[in-house]
Amino acid sequence: MTIVVAGVVDVDPGRRDDALRGAKPWVDGALSQRGCVRYSWTADLNLPGRIDVFEEWTDQEAFAAHLAGPQYRGMLGHMQGFEIKNAVTKKYRVDLTEPVYDPTGVPRADFFTAK
């Protein structure tokens, strides 16, 4: 079952770009881990100090290995140097995925392949 992590980290707006640049080795390291499909820390263009976090893992075991490993601990240590003002992340179990657009090119909110 796919695991998705989504969240935000708020830091001083004047230090956000430095935080993201310095995080690149940890992001690259996470992306090289087994089961990591996406691992993205990006600037929120509407809130100057906000970093958006998005991760996708193939399964719970891969995500658990990440949480127990050096990439996670390294990112945690790196970000602690940037006076985090707020951080909220949530994990989601995904039981069904499908495209937003159906075969005719129409965007749909319903899960049209579910029977």
N, CA, C and O atoms as a MOPAC input file, in Angstrom:
PM7 MOZYME 1SCF
protein

 N      0.83900 1    -1.17400 1     0.00000 1
 C      0.00000 1     0.00000 1     0.00000 1
 C      0.88900 1     1.24500 1     0.00000 1
 O      1.81500 1     1.35300 1     0.80400 1
 N      0.61300 1     2.14600 1    -0.87200 1
 C      1.36400 1     3.39200 1    -0.97800 1
 C      1.16500 1     4.25200 1     0.27100 1
 O      0.06800 1     4.32200 1     0.82600 1
 N      2.24900 1     4.90200 1     0.70100 1
 C      2.20100 1     5.86200 1     1.81100 1
 C      2.55400 1     7.23400 1     1.23900 1
 O      3.56500 1     7.38800 1     0.55400 1
 N      1.71100 1     8.22700 1     1.52500 1
 C      1.98400 1     9.60300 1     1.13200 1
 C      2.14600 1    10.42400 1     2.41000 1
 O      1.37200 1    10.28700 1     3.35700 1
 N      3.15700 1    11.26900 1     2.41600 1
 C      3.38600 1    12.20500 1     3.51700 1
 C      3.24100 1    13.60500 1     2.94000 1
 O      3.85400 1    13.93500 1     1.92500 1
 N      2.43300 1    14.41900 1     3.58900 1
 C      2.25700 1    15.80500 1     3.14900 1
 C      2.30000 1    16.69500 1     4.37400 1
 O      1.75900 1    16.35100 1     5.42500 1
 N      2.94500 1    17.83700 1     4.23400 1
 C      3.02000 1    18.73000 1     5.36700 1
 C      3.64600 1    20.05600 1     5.03600 1
 O      3.93900 1    20.36700 1     3.88200 1
 N      3.84400 1    20.83500 1     6.09200 1
 C      4.46600 1    22.14900 1     5.96600 1
 C      5.45900 1    22.33900 1     7.10400 1
 O      5.28800 1    21.81300 1     8.20300 1
 N      6.49300 1    23.10200 1     6.80900 1
 C      7.46600 1    23.53100 1     7.81300 1
 C      7.61900 1    25.03600 1     7.63400 1
 O      7.89500 1    25.51400 1     6.53400 1
 N      7.43900 1    25.77400 1     8.71700 1
 C      7.57300 1    27.23000 1     8.66500 1
 C      8.86500 1    27.65700 1     9.35600 1
 O      9.13300 1    27.27900 1    10.49600 1
 N      9.65300 1    28.44900 1     8.64400 1
 C     10.90600 1    28.99200 1     9.16300 1
 C     10.91100 1    30.50500 1     8.91200 1
 O     10.00200 1    31.04200 1     8.28000 1
 N     11.92300 1    31.16500 1     9.40700 1
 C     12.07500 1    32.59700 1     9.14100 1
 C     12.13000 1    32.80400 1     7.63300 1
 O     12.92600 1    32.15100 1     6.95800 1
 N     11.30200 1    33.69800 1     7.08300 1
 C     11.28800 1    33.90300 1     5.62700 1
 C     12.65700 1    34.23400 1     5.03700 1
 O     12.95200 1    33.83700 1     3.91000 1
 N     13.48100 1    34.94200 1     5.77000 1
 C     14.80500 1    35.30000 1     5.27100 1
 C     15.78100 1    34.13400 1     5.22500 1
 O     16.85700 1    34.24900 1     4.63800 1
 N     15.41900 1    33.01800 1     5.83400 1
 C     16.31700 1    31.87000 1     5.88300 1
 C     15.79000 1    30.65900 1     5.10900 1
 O     16.47800 1    29.64400 1     5.00200 1
 N     14.57500 1    30.76300 1     4.57400 1
 C     13.96800 1    29.61900 1     3.89900 1
 C     14.81100 1    29.11100 1     2.73700 1
 O     15.00900 1    27.90300 1     2.60900 1
 N     15.30900 1    29.99700 1     1.89300 1
 C     16.08400 1    29.55400 1     0.72900 1
 C     17.35900 1    28.83800 1     1.15500 1
 O     17.75000 1    27.84500 1     0.54000 1
 N     18.01100 1    29.33500 1     2.20500 1
 C     19.20300 1    28.65500 1     2.72100 1
 C     18.84800 1    27.26900 1     3.25300 1
 O     19.58400 1    26.30500 1     3.04300 1
 N     17.71200 1    27.18200 1     3.94400 1
 C     17.27400 1    25.88500 1     4.46800 1
 C     17.05200 1    24.89400 1     3.33100 1
 O     17.45700 1    23.73500 1     3.42700 1
 N     16.41600 1    25.34200 1     2.26500 1
 C     16.13700 1    24.44900 1     1.13500 1
 C     17.41300 1    24.06500 1     0.39100 1
 O     17.59000 1    22.90200 1     0.02600 1
 N     18.29900 1    25.02600 1     0.16400 1
 C     19.56200 1    24.70000 1    -0.51400 1
 C     20.37000 1    23.68200 1     0.28800 1
 O     20.90900 1    22.72600 1    -0.27000 1
 N     20.44800 1    23.89700 1     1.59600 1
 C     21.19800 1    22.99500 1     2.44900 1
 C     20.55500 1    21.63000 1     2.60300 1
 O     21.22500 1    20.66300 1     2.96600 1
 N     19.25900 1    21.54400 1     2.33000 1
 C     18.53200 1    20.27200 1     2.44200 1
 C     18.73900 1    19.37000 1     1.22900 1
 O     18.41500 1    18.18400 1     1.28400 1
 N     19.26800 1    19.91100 1     0.14400 1
 C     19.37600 1    19.13200 1    -1.09300 1
 C     20.07800 1    17.78700 1    -0.91900 1
 O     19.58400 1    16.79300 1    -1.45100 1
 N     21.20300 1    17.70000 1    -0.20600 1
 C     21.82900 1    16.37300 1    -0.05400 1
 C     20.91700 1    15.37300 1     0.66100 1
 O     20.94800 1    14.18100 1     0.35600 1
 N     20.11400 1    15.84700 1     1.60300 1
 C     19.21100 1    14.93400 1     2.31700 1
 C     18.05300 1    14.51800 1     1.42200 1
 O     17.60400 1    13.37300 1     1.46800 1
 N     17.57500 1    15.44400 1     0.61500 1
 C     16.52000 1    15.11400 1    -0.35500 1
 C     17.05800 1    14.10000 1    -1.35900 1
 O     16.41300 1    13.08500 1    -1.62300 1
 N     18.23300 1    14.36800 1    -1.91700 1
 C     18.82700 1    13.44300 1    -2.88800 1
 C     19.04400 1    12.06600 1    -2.26700 1
 O     18.81500 1    11.04400 1    -2.91400 1
 N     19.48300 1    12.04400 1    -1.01900 1
 C     19.70100 1    10.77200 1    -0.33800 1
 C     18.41200 1     9.99900 1    -0.15500 1
 O     18.37400 1     8.78700 1    -0.36800 1
 N     17.35400 1    10.69100 1     0.23900 1
 C     16.05800 1    10.02200 1     0.41100 1
 C     15.56500 1     9.46600 1    -0.91700 1
 O     15.02400 1     8.36100 1    -0.97400 1
 N     15.75300 1    10.23800 1    -1.98600 1
 C     15.30900 1     9.77400 1    -3.30300 1
 C     16.03300 1     8.50800 1    -3.75200 1
 O     15.52500 1     7.76600 1    -4.59300 1
 N     17.20300 1     8.26400 1    -3.20200 1
 C     17.95600 1     7.05600 1    -3.58300 1
 C     17.56200 1     5.84100 1    -2.75000 1
 O     18.02200 1     4.73300 1    -3.02400 1
 N     16.72300 1     6.03000 1    -1.74200 1
 C     16.33100 1     4.91700 1    -0.88300 1
 C     15.31100 1     4.01900 1    -1.57400 1
 O     14.49800 1     4.47200 1    -2.37900 1
 N     15.38000 1     2.72500 1    -1.23500 1
 C     14.41400 1     1.76500 1    -1.77100 1
 C     13.00400 1     2.20700 1    -1.39400 1
 O     12.73500 1     2.53100 1    -0.23700 1
 N     12.12800 1     2.21600 1    -2.35400 1
 C     10.73300 1     2.51500 1    -2.10300 1
 C     10.35600 1     3.98200 1    -2.14900 1
 O      9.18000 1     4.31900 1    -2.01300 1
 N     11.32600 1     4.85900 1    -2.33600 1
 C     11.01000 1     6.28400 1    -2.41400 1
 C     10.61600 1     6.63900 1    -3.84500 1
 O     11.42100 1     6.52200 1    -4.76900 1
 N      9.38900 1     7.06700 1    -4.01100 1
 C      8.88100 1     7.45600 1    -5.32700 1
 C      9.03400 1     8.96100 1    -5.51000 1
 O      9.45900 1     9.42200 1    -6.56900 1
 N      8.68400 1     9.73200 1    -4.46700 1
 C      8.81800 1    11.19500 1    -4.48700 1
 C      9.27900 1    11.65900 1    -3.12200 1
 O      8.87000 1    11.11200 1    -2.09800 1
 N     10.12400 1    12.66400 1    -3.11200 1
 C     10.57500 1    13.27800 1    -1.86300 1
 C     10.90600 1    14.71300 1    -2.21900 1
 O     11.95900 1    14.99700 1    -2.78900 1
 N     10.00200 1    15.61000 1    -1.87900 1
 C     10.12300 1    16.98200 1    -2.35100 1
 C      9.90300 1    17.96500 1    -1.21200 1
 O      8.89200 1    17.90600 1    -0.51100 1
 N     10.85500 1    18.86300 1    -1.03600 1
 C     10.73900 1    19.98600 1    -0.11000 1
 C     10.85700 1    21.23300 1    -0.98200 1
 O     11.89800 1    21.46700 1    -1.59400 1
 N      9.78700 1    22.03700 1    -1.04000 1
 C      9.76700 1    23.18500 1    -1.93700 1
 C      9.22800 1    24.42700 1    -1.24500 1
 O      8.51300 1    24.33900 1    -0.24700 1
 N      9.58100 1    25.58100 1    -1.78900 1
 C      9.10700 1    26.85900 1    -1.26400 1
 C      7.64800 1    27.05600 1    -1.64300 1
 O      7.26700 1    26.86500 1    -2.79700 1
 N      6.83800 1    27.43800 1    -0.66900 1
 C      5.45900 1    27.83200 1    -0.92500 1
 C      5.50600 1    29.26800 1    -1.45300 1
 O      5.95200 1    30.16800 1    -0.74200 1
 N      5.06400 1    29.48600 1    -2.65700 1
 C      5.17800 1    30.80200 1    -3.28200 1
 C      4.21500 1    31.83100 1    -2.70400 1
 O      4.34700 1    33.02100 1    -2.98900 1
 N      3.24700 1    31.39500 1    -1.89500 1
 C      2.29100 1    32.32200 1    -1.29600 1
 C      2.62800 1    32.71500 1     0.13500 1
 O      2.13300 1    33.72700 1     0.63200 1
 N      3.46300 1    31.93000 1     0.80000 1
 C      3.83400 1    32.20900 1     2.18700 1
 C      5.35500 1    32.21200 1     2.27500 1
 O      5.97400 1    31.15700 1     2.13400 1
 N      5.97400 1    33.36500 1     2.50300 1
 C      7.42900 1    33.50200 1     2.40400 1
 C      8.27500 1    32.57400 1     3.27100 1
 O      9.39500 1    32.25100 1     2.87600 1
 N      7.80000 1    32.13500 1     4.42100 1
 C      8.61000 1    31.27100 1     5.26800 1
 C      8.22100 1    29.81400 1     5.23100 1
 O      8.77400 1    29.00400 1     5.97500 1
 N      7.27400 1    29.46700 1     4.37400 1
 C      6.73900 1    28.10700 1     4.36900 1
 C      7.45000 1    27.20400 1     3.37300 1
 O      7.75100 1    27.59200 1     2.24400 1
 N      7.70800 1    25.97900 1     3.83700 1
 C      8.25000 1    24.90300 1     3.00300 1
 C      7.18000 1    23.82600 1     2.92500 1
 O      6.68600 1    23.35600 1     3.95100 1
 N      6.82500 1    23.43800 1     1.71200 1
 C      5.87500 1    22.34900 1     1.50600 1
 C      6.64600 1    21.03800 1     1.40200 1
 O      7.66000 1    20.95400 1     0.71000 1
 N      6.15800 1    20.02700 1     2.09200 1
 C      6.78800 1    18.71200 1     2.11300 1
 C      5.84200 1    17.72100 1     1.45000 1
 O      4.65400 1    17.67400 1     1.76900 1
 N      6.38200 1    16.92400 1     0.51600 1
 C      5.58700 1    15.86600 1    -0.11400 1
 C      6.47700 1    14.65600 1    -0.31800 1
 O      7.55500 1    14.75800 1    -0.90400 1
 N      6.02500 1    13.51800 1     0.16400 1
 C      6.75800 1    12.27000 1    -0.00600 1
 C      5.79300 1    11.18400 1    -0.46500 1
 O      4.61600 1    11.19300 1    -0.10600 1
 N      6.30200 1    10.25300 1    -1.25800 1
 C      5.52900 1     9.07200 1    -1.64700 1
 C      6.43800 1     7.86800 1    -1.52200 1
 O      7.54400 1     7.84700 1    -2.06100 1
 N      5.94900 1     6.84700 1    -0.79100 1
 C      6.69600 1     5.61400 1    -0.53600 1
 C      5.87900 1     4.43300 1    -1.03100 1
 O      4.65400 1     4.42000 1    -0.91600 1
 N      6.56200 1     3.44800 1    -1.57900 1
 C      5.86100 1     2.29000 1    -2.14900 1
 C      5.14800 1     1.45300 1    -1.10300 1
 O      4.14300 1     0.80800 1    -1.40400 1
 N      5.66100 1     1.45600 1     0.14000 1
 C      5.06400 1     0.61800 1     1.17600 1
 C      5.53100 1     1.05900 1     2.56000 1
 O      6.44400 1     1.87400 1     2.69800 1
 N      4.88800 1     0.50600 1     3.57000 1
 C      5.17300 1     0.87200 1     4.95000 1
 C      6.59700 1     0.50200 1     5.34800 1
 O      7.23300 1     1.24000 1     6.10100 1
 N      7.10600 1    -0.61600 1     4.86100 1
 C      8.46000 1    -1.03600 1     5.20900 1
 C      9.50000 1    -0.04500 1     4.69900 1
 O     10.46200 1     0.26100 1     5.40400 1
 N      9.31500 1     0.45200 1     3.49300 1
 C     10.24900 1     1.43400 1     2.93400 1
 C     10.19700 1     2.73400 1     3.73800 1
 O     11.23200 1     3.33700 1     4.02300 1
 N      8.99500 1     3.15700 1     4.09800 1
 C      8.84700 1     4.37800 1     4.88400 1
 C      9.46900 1     4.20100 1     6.27100 1
 O     10.13000 1     5.10800 1     6.77600 1
 N      9.25800 1     3.04000 1     6.88300 1
 C      9.84500 1     2.76400 1     8.20100 1
 C     11.36900 1     2.78000 1     8.13500 1
 O     12.02800 1     3.30200 1     9.03400 1
 N     11.92400 1     2.21000 1     7.07200 1
 C     13.38300 1     2.21000 1     6.91100 1
 C     13.89800 1     3.64400 1     6.78400 1
 O     14.94300 1     3.98300 1     7.33900 1
 N     13.17400 1     4.47300 1     6.06400 1
 C     13.56400 1     5.87700 1     5.93600 1
 C     13.57600 1     6.56700 1     7.29900 1
 O     14.53000 1     7.26700 1     7.63700 1
 N     12.51100 1     6.36600 1     8.08000 1
 C     12.41500 1     7.01500 1     9.38600 1
 C     13.50800 1     6.55600 1    10.35000 1
 O     13.88900 1     7.29500 1    11.25700 1
 N     14.00400 1     5.35200 1    10.15600 1
 C     15.05400 1     4.81100 1    11.02400 1
 C     16.45900 1     5.09200 1    10.49100 1
 O     17.44900 1     4.76200 1    11.14300 1
 N     16.54200 1     5.69600 1     9.32100 1
 C     17.83000 1     5.81800 1     8.65500 1
 C     18.47800 1     7.19000 1     8.72000 1
 O     17.92400 1     8.13100 1     9.28700 1
 N     19.65800 1     7.28600 1     8.12900 1
 C     20.45400 1     8.51500 1     8.20700 1
 C     19.88100 1     9.69000 1     7.42100 1
 O     20.13700 1    10.83800 1     7.78500 1
 N     19.12600 1     9.45100 1     6.37100 1
 C     18.57200 1    10.57000 1     5.59300 1
 C     17.54500 1    11.33900 1     6.41400 1
 O     17.53800 1    12.57000 1     6.42100 1
 N     16.68400 1    10.60700 1     7.10200 1
 C     15.67900 1    11.26200 1     7.94100 1
 C     16.34800 1    12.01800 1     9.08900 1
 O     16.03500 1    13.18200 1     9.33500 1
 N     17.25500 1    11.36400 1     9.77800 1
 C     17.93800 1    12.01200 1    10.90500 1
 C     18.75500 1    13.21200 1    10.43300 1
 O     18.82500 1    14.22900 1    11.12400 1
 N     19.36700 1    13.09700 1     9.26700 1
 C     20.14800 1    14.20000 1     8.72800 1
 C     19.28400 1    15.40600 1     8.40100 1
 O     19.65800 1    16.54000 1     8.70100 1
 N     18.12900 1    15.16800 1     7.78700 1
 C     17.21500 1    16.26500 1     7.45700 1
 C     16.70000 1    16.91300 1     8.73600 1
 O     16.60600 1    18.13700 1     8.82600 1
 N     16.36900 1    16.09000 1     9.71700 1
 C     15.90200 1    16.61900 1    10.99500 1
 C     16.96200 1    17.52300 1    11.62100 1
 O     16.65500 1    18.63300 1    12.05600 1
 N     18.18000 1    17.05900 1    11.66500 1
 C     19.27000 1    17.84700 1    12.22700 1
 C     19.51400 1    19.13000 1    11.44900 1
 O     19.72000 1    20.19300 1    12.03600 1
 N     19.48800 1    19.02500 1    10.13500 1
 C     19.67100 1    20.20500 1     9.28600 1
 C     18.60600 1    21.25200 1     9.57900 1
 O     18.92500 1    22.42500 1     9.77800 1
 N     17.34600 1    20.83900 1     9.60700 1
 C     16.25500 1    21.79100 1     9.77700 1
 C     16.22300 1    22.39200 1    11.17700 1
 O     15.73400 1    23.50800 1    11.35100 1
 N     16.72700 1    21.69000 1    12.16300 1
 C     16.75100 1    22.24100 1    13.52200 1
 C     17.61600 1    23.50100 1    13.59900 1
 O     17.44300 1    24.31100 1    14.51000 1
 N     18.53100 1    23.67300 1    12.66700 1
 C     19.36300 1    24.86100 1    12.62900 1
 C     18.66200 1    26.08500 1    12.06300 1
 O     19.27700 1    27.14500 1    11.94900 1
 N     17.38900 1    25.96200 1    11.70600 1
 C     16.66300 1    27.06600 1    11.07100 1
 C     15.46400 1    27.54900 1    11.88500 1
 O     14.52300 1    28.11300 1    11.32700 1
 N     15.49200 1    27.33400 1    13.18300 1
 C     14.46200 1    27.86500 1    14.07300 1
 C     13.05300 1    27.62700 1    13.52900 1
 O     12.35200 1    28.56300 1    13.14400 1
 N     12.66900 1    26.38900 1    13.50800 1
 C     11.34100 1    26.02900 1    13.01600 1
 C     10.27100 1    26.68100 1    13.88300 1
 O     10.26400 1    26.53300 1    15.10500 1
 N      9.36600 1    27.40400 1    13.22600 1
 C      8.28000 1    28.08500 1    13.92700 1
 C      7.04700 1    27.19600 1    14.03500 1
 O      6.26600 1    27.30900 1    14.97900 1
 N      6.88600 1    26.31800 1    13.06200 1
 C      5.72500 1    25.43300 1    13.01100 1
 C      6.07000 1    24.28900 1    12.06200 1
 O      6.74900 1    24.49100 1    11.05500 1
 N      5.60800 1    23.11700 1    12.38100 1
 C      5.78000 1    21.97200 1    11.48000 1
 C      4.61700 1    21.02100 1    11.68900 1
 O      4.33800 1    20.59400 1    12.80900 1
 N      3.94900 1    20.70000 1    10.60800 1
 C      2.83600 1    19.75400 1    10.64700 1
 C      2.97800 1    18.83300 1     9.44600 1
 O      2.97600 1    19.29000 1     8.30200 1
 N      3.10200 1    17.54400 1     9.70500 1
 C      3.12400 1    16.56100 1     8.62300 1
 C      2.14400 1    15.45300 1     8.96300 1
 O      1.95100 1    15.10600 1    10.12800 1
 N      1.54000 1    14.91400 1     7.94000 1
 C      0.59600 1    13.80400 1     8.10100 1
 C      0.93900 1    12.73400 1     7.08400 1
 O      1.42300 1    13.02000 1     5.98900 1
 N      0.67700 1    11.48800 1     7.47300 1
 C      0.87500 1    10.36400 1     6.55900 1
 C     -0.48800 1     9.81700 1     6.16600 1
 O     -1.44000 1     9.84100 1     6.94700 1
 N     -0.55500 1     9.32200 1     4.93400 1
 C     -1.80400 1     8.81500 1     4.38600 1
 C     -1.55900 1     7.44700 1     3.76500 1
 O     -0.57800 1     7.25400 1     3.04700 1
 N     -2.44200 1     6.50600 1     4.03700 1
 C     -2.41600 1     5.21700 1     3.34400 1
 C     -3.27700 1     5.37100 1     2.10100 1
 O     -4.40400 1     5.86100 1     2.17300 1
 N     -2.74800 1     4.95500 1     0.97500 1
 C     -3.46400 1     5.11900 1    -0.28400 1
 C     -3.88100 1     3.74100 1    -0.78900 1
 O     -3.04300 1     2.87900 1    -1.05500 1
 N     -5.18000 1     3.55400 1    -0.91400 1
 C     -5.66900 1     2.24900 1    -1.35200 1
 C     -6.07100 1     2.22100 1    -2.82600 1
 O     -6.28600 1     1.14800 1    -3.39000 1
 N     -6.17200 1     3.39200 1    -3.45000 1
 C     -6.53400 1     3.44300 1    -4.86600 1
 C     -5.92800 1     4.68800 1    -5.49200 1
 O     -6.04400 1     5.78200 1    -4.94000 1
 N     -5.29200 1     4.53000 1    -6.62300 1
 C     -4.79500 1     5.67800 1    -7.38500 1
 C     -5.28900 1     5.55500 1    -8.82100 1
 O     -5.43600 1     4.45500 1    -9.35300 1
 N     -5.53600 1     6.68000 1    -9.42000 1
 C     -5.92300 1     6.72600 1   -10.82200 1
 C     -5.70200 1     8.13700 1   -11.33400 1
 O     -5.52800 1     9.05700 1   -10.53500 1
 N     -5.70300 1     8.33100 1   -12.63300 1
 C     -5.48900 1     9.66400 1   -13.17600 1
 C     -6.65400 1    10.60200 1   -12.84400 1
 O     -7.78000 1    10.15600 1   -12.62300 1
 N     -6.37100 1    11.88100 1   -12.81400 1
 C     -7.42200 1    12.88000 1   -12.63500 1
 C     -8.30200 1    12.91500 1   -13.88600 1
 O     -9.51900 1    13.08000 1   -13.79800 1
 N     -7.67100 1    12.75700 1   -15.04400 1
 C     -8.41000 1    12.81900 1   -16.31000 1
 C     -8.81900 1    11.42100 1   -16.75300 1
 O     -8.00300 1    10.49900 1   -16.75700 1
 N    -10.08000 1    11.27000 1   -17.12400 1
 C    -10.54900 1     9.96700 1   -17.60200 1
 C    -10.07400 1     9.74200 1   -19.03800 1
 O     -9.45100 1    10.62900 1   -19.62000 1
 N    -10.35200 1     8.58700 1   -19.61300 1
 C     -9.85400 1     8.28800 1   -20.96600 1
 C    -10.31900 1     9.25900 1   -22.05300 1
 O     -9.72500 1     9.31400 1   -23.12900 1
 N    -11.37000 1    10.01900 1   -21.77900 1
 C    -11.84100 1    10.99400 1   -22.76500 1
 C    -11.25500 1    12.37800 1   -22.53600 1
 O    -11.57900 1    13.31200 1   -23.27000 1
 N    -10.37800 1    12.53000 1   -21.51000 1
 C     -9.73800 1    13.81200 1   -21.24000 1
 C    -10.49500 1    14.71500 1   -20.29500 1
 O    -10.15000 1    15.88800 1   -20.15400 1
 N    -11.52300 1    14.19500 1   -19.64200 1
 C    -12.33100 1    14.97900 1   -18.71300 1
 C    -11.76300 1    14.83100 1   -17.29800 1
 O    -11.54500 1    13.71000 1   -16.83800 1
 N    -11.51800 1    15.96500 1   -16.59500 1
 C    -11.06600 1    15.85900 1   -15.20600 1
 C    -12.23500 1    15.42300 1   -14.32000 1
 O    -13.35500 1    15.91600 1   -14.45100 1
 N    -11.93900 1    14.47200 1   -13.40400 1
 C    -13.02400 1    13.93800 1   -12.57700 1
 C    -12.59200 1    13.85700 1   -11.11800 1
 O    -11.46400 1    13.46900 1   -10.81400 1
 N    -13.49000 1    14.22100 1   -10.23300 1
 C    -13.24900 1    14.10900 1    -8.79400 1
 C    -13.59200 1    12.71800 1    -8.28800 1
 O    -13.02300 1    12.27200 1    -7.29200 1
 N    -14.50400 1    12.02500 1    -8.94700 1
 C    -14.87400 1    10.67700 1    -8.50900 1
 C    -13.81200 1     9.67200 1    -8.94400 1
 O    -13.02800 1     9.93500 1    -9.85600 1
 N    -13.79600 1     8.55100 1    -8.29900 1
 C    -12.86200 1     7.48300 1    -8.64700 1
 C    -13.56500 1     6.55400 1    -9.63400 1
 O    -14.25500 1     5.60800 1    -9.25300 1
 N    -13.36500 1     6.85700 1   -10.90200 1
 C    -14.13300 1     6.22600 1   -11.96800 1
 C    -13.69700 1     4.80600 1   -12.28600 1
 O    -14.41500 1     4.08900 1   -12.98300 1
 N    -12.53300 1     4.37800 1   -11.78900 1
 C    -12.12800 1     2.98400 1   -12.04700 1
 C    -12.56000 1     2.05700 1   -10.91900 1
 O    -12.48300 1     0.83700 1   -11.06100 1
 N    -13.01700 1     2.62000 1    -9.79300 1
 C    -13.44900 1     1.79600 1    -8.65700 1
 C    -14.77300 1     1.11300 1    -9.00900 1
 O    -15.71100 1     1.74500 1    -9.49600 1
 N    -14.81900 1    -0.15000 1    -8.75700 1
 C    -16.05600 1    -0.91000 1    -9.05000 1
 C    -16.63700 1    -1.44300 1    -7.77700 1
 O    -17.67300 1    -2.10700 1    -7.80200 1

